């Protein structure tokens, strides 16, 4: 556990649609260290979503090497990728993706269910994660009874609950008003301050500005890398 | 993810979509109800026949009037002619002609209305001889049975079944009372013992009078000598076929029958009645069972349809679950268990409705339904199985979804 959290070397991703070949990512080499707060930006179609999918082990690269938390993940099968996502990654999505029929704490404990954690431990850890995002008193509310900002904080708690090596947030403020946006971004600041590694994918400049380091993606390549500590 | 988590997730999903789940369950419920009732009806009918045979005794033979051919050459069905007479019955009771026949009783029956004061009761009036009690293995609980003197004198006496006595007089303590039939007064001399082995109460609701009284004084008609059936009792169970041969030969001789095709009577043994009725039952059971299986199949397709809808409706949920660490097999199991839960609920409801049906059907359709715990458990197991079998395809579709495609779905 000494190396970087994310280590991409010459990663490429090619999509084949009929006779058309699209190079969504080309020769991306990237390293993110433990405790960094990084924003990945770029216009739509730049390949930042593809990069996010590969970083999140939701998709595998066609070429190159990807080490996540010192584990080679470029050639894993579906089951192994699911396990890696479960152990090392916490996702926050633009659409929150909470299950409407479950109360907040049951949404938060979901990753622990798939990790095979005991029910009693699950509940305790879920409540703890909700405390960390300031929603300890809303544990029994269903998503429909919470505001957008609160729902996104529940989603952050769900990303936190497994103590992942990396929290990956894909346009986390895209569906929020300015007040809630500020709330959620403050939350990411706090997580960063507590030593968490956070990667934020966004096309909004002011959101990206909250991060210490900004990686700009353009035409499937890394076009800029500002504030890098290395 | 352990079994409890799986089950809880499935139950929550079913509860979240109440109407949809209810409609899916309905298909299975109808199928299971149909299967259980079909099996129950089959078993009930079989038990009824068996009980009747047990009551009558396995060494009893029944001779019924056969078909006759009229002048225009039209052949009527069995029973269409009154070809049996009390003479036939007398001939069969001869020990020299039919040594293996222990007792003979000719019966003539008709439906009549009996009256006591203001009470009317419609029952089967049977004109017969004292040997009826021996042939049918019945006795009296009170008073006496018909005697030879009654027959000789054409006495105005009657022996009542226990149910008939209760309906008419309100009790079975009725020896010495009188009742009227079309203006004729009959004196009750005895009450038959009650048969309890069968649900069939017709054997407890009868009125027996001497054959002579029946023919000459009460019913009359043009054919005073004719009987509607002759009951024979073989000496033992092993002489039933010998008794059959003797009776057949005697009657053929009496009726001048040379070819068996022309026989104007039919002799049935209990064995042949049992075989005939079970083969009819079997045909019915196979037919009804086929319909029930088809309805179960339709129910299963309903489950598959709804599960496919459920998968495409919850595509984001599947994507999310996969993103946070669910393996394909977790997703497959989740949907399989959901389908099994739907099947199980359908099965339980089906058993419950069948239980109610088994109480209602005997009242409306005069058919006994026997429900067994075994059949019910099997039916529930089948319902769960149907859920699983028809859930396999939707579940593997859900399991195969790529997480990014599922998450991208708006």
Interface residues (C-beta under 8 A of the other chain):
Chain A: X53 X56 X58 X59 X78 X79 X82 X83 X85 X86 X87 X91 X93 X95 X97 X99 X101 X102 X110 X111 X113 X114 X115 X116 X119 X158 X162
Chain B: X1 X2 X4 X5 X12 X13 X15 X16 X316 X317 X319 X320 X321 X322 X323 X324 X325 X326 X327 X328 X329 X330 X402 X403 X404 X407
